[in-house]
């Protein structure tokens, strides 16, 4: 006579079943509010600090003195304006150049087998010796390491997108006379547009927020916003109000891209 072993029921299930329907909704609502506050509070504090005068940054939660002079002072510095433009230009160019390679490399990794896809998995160039190449503190000195990292890691994300696309339509196109390249451009690439859009947004945000390459590979000629914020830390102390104002300026474009690109990222990751 066979016996059936009972599957243990998680204790968390008993906890939720013990709650009334209204209690479950209230518990879920409180959890959602707590999570939002956990992530939103640092941003709120940053914005609040950026609006306080210099003498009030150590008691931000007290007093009613608010000012926009911090933003005026920050935007009045030429290096900040130059850094804003450089950050936007580098992020956009790195995204375009990276996608130009990662789309085809991701397709290659998804559809082909052989020596090149195998070797690709072990080659992960992380940086270029820009001084030896004579491109230190230039756009190319920043673009090449970013593009190299994007190609190595985002090619595998693009491969995942192409893995989710049925190749039978490509074979049908090739039977009708298309070359492999033509089948890629006419069939595979249009089907991968949601994934491509999601990847473009991720590439742009990654480059916009990147700090290490910008710190190591730039000096005075190519200031980047994430590094320029460090200029408010000096031997006399930290100018929290100006640093916070610069951080809010840096947060703005990333927030706009995230809000408008969120649906494309979700749709692309569902492929």
C-alpha positions as CSV (number, residue, x, y, z in Angstrom):
1,X,0.0,0.0,0.0
2,X,1.6,3.2,-1.1
3,X,1.6,6.3,1.0
4,X,1.5,9.9,-0.3
5,X,3.8,12.3,1.5
6,X,2.2,15.6,2.2
7,X,4.0,18.7,0.8
8,X,4.9,21.1,3.6
9,X,2.9,24.3,3.3
10,X,5.0,27.5,3.8
11,X,4.3,29.4,7.0
12,X,3.9,32.6,5.0
13,X,0.8,31.1,3.4
14,X,-0.8,30.5,6.8
15,X,0.0,34.1,7.7
16,X,-1.8,35.5,4.7
17,X,-4.7,33.1,4.9
18,X,-5.2,34.2,8.5
19,X,-5.8,37.8,7.4
20,X,-9.2,39.0,6.3
21,X,-9.5,40.1,2.6
22,X,-9.3,43.7,3.8
23,X,-6.3,43.0,5.9
24,X,-4.4,41.5,3.0
25,X,-5.1,44.5,0.9
26,X,-4.0,46.8,3.7
27,X,-0.8,44.7,4.2
28,X,0.0,44.9,0.5
29,X,-0.7,48.6,0.4
30,X,1.5,49.3,3.5
31,X,4.3,47.2,2.0
32,X,4.1,49.1,-1.3
33,X,4.1,52.5,0.5
34,X,7.1,51.4,2.6
35,X,9.0,50.2,-0.5
36,X,8.3,53.5,-2.4
37,X,9.4,55.5,0.6
38,X,12.6,53.5,0.9
39,X,13.6,54.3,-2.6
40,X,12.1,57.8,-2.9
41,X,13.3,59.3,0.4
42,X,17.0,59.7,-0.7
43,X,15.8,61.5,-3.8
44,X,13.5,63.7,-1.9
45,X,16.3,64.6,0.6
46,X,18.6,65.3,-2.3
47,X,16.1,67.7,-3.9
48,X,15.4,69.3,-0.6
49,X,19.2,69.9,0.0
50,X,19.6,71.4,-3.4
51,X,17.0,74.0,-2.5
52,X,18.5,75.0,0.8
53,X,21.1,77.8,1.2
54,X,24.6,76.8,2.2
55,X,24.3,77.6,5.8
56,X,21.2,75.4,6.2
57,X,22.4,72.1,4.7
58,X,23.2,70.6,8.1
59,X,19.6,71.0,9.3
60,X,17.7,70.5,6.1
61,X,14.6,69.3,7.9
62,X,14.3,72.5,9.9
63,X,13.6,76.0,8.8
64,X,11.8,77.5,5.8
65,X,14.7,79.1,3.9
66,X,14.6,77.8,0.3
67,X,16.4,79.2,-2.8
68,X,17.1,78.5,-6.4
69,X,20.4,80.3,-6.2
70,X,22.2,77.0,-6.0
71,X,21.1,76.0,-9.5
72,X,21.9,79.5,-10.8
73,X,25.4,79.3,-9.3
74,X,26.0,75.8,-10.7
75,X,24.7,76.6,-14.2
76,X,26.8,79.8,-14.1
77,X,30.0,77.7,-14.2
78,X,31.2,76.9,-17.7
79,X,32.6,73.6,-16.7
80,X,29.2,72.3,-15.5
81,X,27.5,73.3,-18.8
82,X,30.3,71.7,-20.7
83,X,30.1,68.6,-18.6
84,X,26.3,68.4,-19.2
85,X,26.8,68.5,-23.0
86,X,29.7,66.1,-22.9
87,X,27.7,63.6,-20.8
88,X,24.8,63.8,-23.2
89,X,27.0,63.5,-26.3
90,X,29.1,60.6,-24.9
91,X,26.0,58.7,-23.8
92,X,24.3,59.1,-27.2
93,X,27.3,58.3,-29.3
94,X,28.2,55.3,-27.2
95,X,24.7,54.0,-27.5
96,X,24.6,54.4,-31.3
97,X,28.1,52.9,-31.8
98,X,27.4,50.0,-29.4
99,X,24.1,49.1,-31.0
100,X,25.7,49.1,-34.4
101,X,27.9,46.2,-33.3
102,X,25.8,44.5,-30.6
103,X,22.8,43.9,-32.9
104,X,24.9,42.0,-35.5
105,X,27.1,40.3,-32.8
106,X,24.0,39.2,-30.9
107,X,22.4,37.8,-34.0
108,X,25.7,35.9,-34.8
109,X,25.8,34.4,-31.3
110,X,22.1,33.4,-31.6
111,X,22.2,31.9,-35.1
112,X,25.7,30.6,-35.8
113,X,27.8,27.9,-34.2
114,X,31.6,27.6,-34.7
115,X,34.9,29.1,-33.7
116,X,34.0,32.8,-33.7
117,X,31.0,32.6,-31.3
118,X,33.0,30.3,-29.1
119,X,36.0,32.6,-28.9
120,X,33.7,35.6,-28.4
121,X,32.6,34.2,-25.1
122,X,36.1,34.4,-23.6
123,X,37.2,37.8,-24.9
124,X,36.0,40.6,-22.6
125,X,38.1,43.7,-23.1
126,X,37.4,46.1,-20.2
127,X,39.6,49.1,-21.0
128,X,42.0,50.6,-23.6
129,X,45.3,52.2,-22.7
130,X,44.3,55.6,-23.9
131,X,47.6,57.3,-23.2
132,X,49.5,54.9,-25.3
133,X,46.9,55.4,-28.1
134,X,47.1,59.2,-27.8
135,X,43.4,59.7,-27.1
136,X,43.5,60.4,-23.3
137,X,41.0,63.1,-22.3
138,X,39.1,63.0,-25.6
139,X,35.8,61.8,-26.8
140,X,37.3,58.8,-28.4
141,X,39.2,58.0,-25.2
142,X,35.8,57.7,-23.4
143,X,33.8,56.2,-26.3
144,X,36.0,53.2,-27.0
145,X,36.0,51.7,-23.4
146,X,32.3,52.3,-23.1
147,X,31.6,50.7,-26.5
148,X,33.9,47.8,-25.7
149,X,32.1,47.0,-22.4
150,X,28.7,47.4,-24.1
151,X,29.7,45.0,-26.9
152,X,30.9,42.4,-24.5
153,X,28.0,42.3,-22.2
154,X,25.0,43.6,-24.2
155,X,25.8,41.3,-27.1
156,X,24.6,38.5,-24.9
157,X,21.4,40.3,-24.0
158,X,20.8,40.9,-27.7
159,X,21.5,37.1,-28.3
160,X,18.7,36.4,-25.8
161,X,16.3,38.6,-27.8
162,X,17.1,36.8,-31.1
163,X,16.9,33.4,-29.3
164,X,13.3,34.2,-28.6
165,X,12.5,34.9,-32.3
166,X,11.5,31.9,-34.4
167,X,14.1,31.5,-37.2
168,X,11.7,29.7,-39.5
169,X,10.6,33.0,-41.1
170,X,14.2,33.8,-41.9
171,X,14.6,30.3,-43.5
172,X,11.4,31.0,-45.5
173,X,12.9,34.4,-46.7
174,X,16.1,32.7,-47.7
175,X,14.2,30.1,-49.7
176,X,12.4,33.0,-51.5
177,X,15.8,34.4,-52.5
178,X,17.0,36.5,-49.6
179,X,20.6,36.3,-48.5
180,X,21.4,35.7,-44.9
181,X,22.0,39.4,-44.5
182,X,18.8,40.2,-46.3
183,X,16.8,37.8,-44.0
184,X,18.4,39.5,-41.0
185,X,17.5,43.0,-42.1
186,X,14.0,42.2,-43.4
187,X,12.8,39.6,-40.9
188,X,14.9,39.3,-37.7
189,X,15.7,43.0,-37.1
190,X,12.1,44.3,-37.3
191,X,11.0,41.5,-34.9
192,X,13.7,42.6,-32.5
193,X,12.8,46.3,-32.4
194,X,11.3,46.2,-28.9
195,X,14.4,44.5,-27.5
196,X,16.6,46.9,-29.5
197,X,14.8,49.9,-28.0
198,X,15.1,48.5,-24.5
199,X,18.8,47.9,-25.0
200,X,19.3,51.4,-26.3
201,X,17.7,52.9,-23.2
202,X,19.9,50.7,-20.9
203,X,23.0,51.6,-22.9
204,X,22.2,55.3,-22.6
205,X,21.5,55.2,-18.9
206,X,24.6,53.1,-18.2
207,X,26.9,55.6,-19.9
208,X,25.1,58.6,-18.4
209,X,25.6,57.3,-14.9
210,X,29.1,55.8,-15.4
211,X,31.8,57.3,-13.1
212,X,34.9,55.1,-13.2
213,X,35.9,55.5,-16.8
214,X,35.1,59.2,-16.6
215,X,37.3,59.6,-13.5
216,X,40.3,57.7,-14.9
217,X,40.2,58.7,-18.6
218,X,39.4,62.5,-18.5
219,X,41.0,65.6,-17.2
220,X,40.2,69.2,-18.1
221,X,39.4,68.9,-21.8
222,X,36.5,66.5,-21.5
223,X,34.7,67.1,-18.2
224,X,31.9,64.6,-17.4
225,X,29.0,65.5,-15.1
226,X,29.5,62.6,-12.7
227,X,33.1,63.7,-12.1
228,X,32.4,67.4,-12.1
229,X,30.2,66.9,-9.0
230,X,33.4,66.0,-7.1
231,X,34.8,69.5,-7.6
232,X,32.6,70.7,-4.7
233,X,34.7,68.6,-2.3
234,X,37.8,70.5,-1.5
235,X,40.2,71.4,1.4
236,X,37.7,73.8,3.0
237,X,34.9,71.2,3.2
238,X,32.0,70.0,1.1
239,X,29.5,72.3,-0.6
240,X,26.5,70.1,-0.1
241,X,24.0,72.5,-1.5
242,X,25.9,73.0,-4.8
243,X,26.7,69.3,-5.1
244,X,23.0,68.4,-4.6
245,X,22.0,71.0,-7.2
246,X,24.4,69.4,-9.7
247,X,23.1,65.9,-8.8
248,X,19.5,67.0,-9.4
249,X,20.5,68.4,-12.8
250,X,22.2,65.0,-13.6
251,X,19.1,63.2,-12.3
252,X,16.7,65.1,-14.6
253,X,17.6,63.6,-18.1
254,X,18.0,60.1,-16.7
255,X,14.5,60.4,-15.0
256,X,13.0,61.6,-18.3
257,X,14.5,58.8,-20.3
258,X,13.4,56.3,-17.7
259,X,9.8,57.6,-17.6
260,X,9.3,57.7,-21.3
261,X,11.3,54.5,-22.0
262,X,9.9,52.3,-19.2
263,X,7.2,50.7,-21.4
264,X,9.7,49.9,-24.1
265,X,12.1,48.3,-21.6
266,X,9.3,46.2,-20.1
267,X,8.1,45.2,-23.5
268,X,11.6,44.4,-24.7
269,X,12.5,42.3,-21.7
270,X,9.3,40.2,-22.3
271,X,10.5,39.0,-25.7
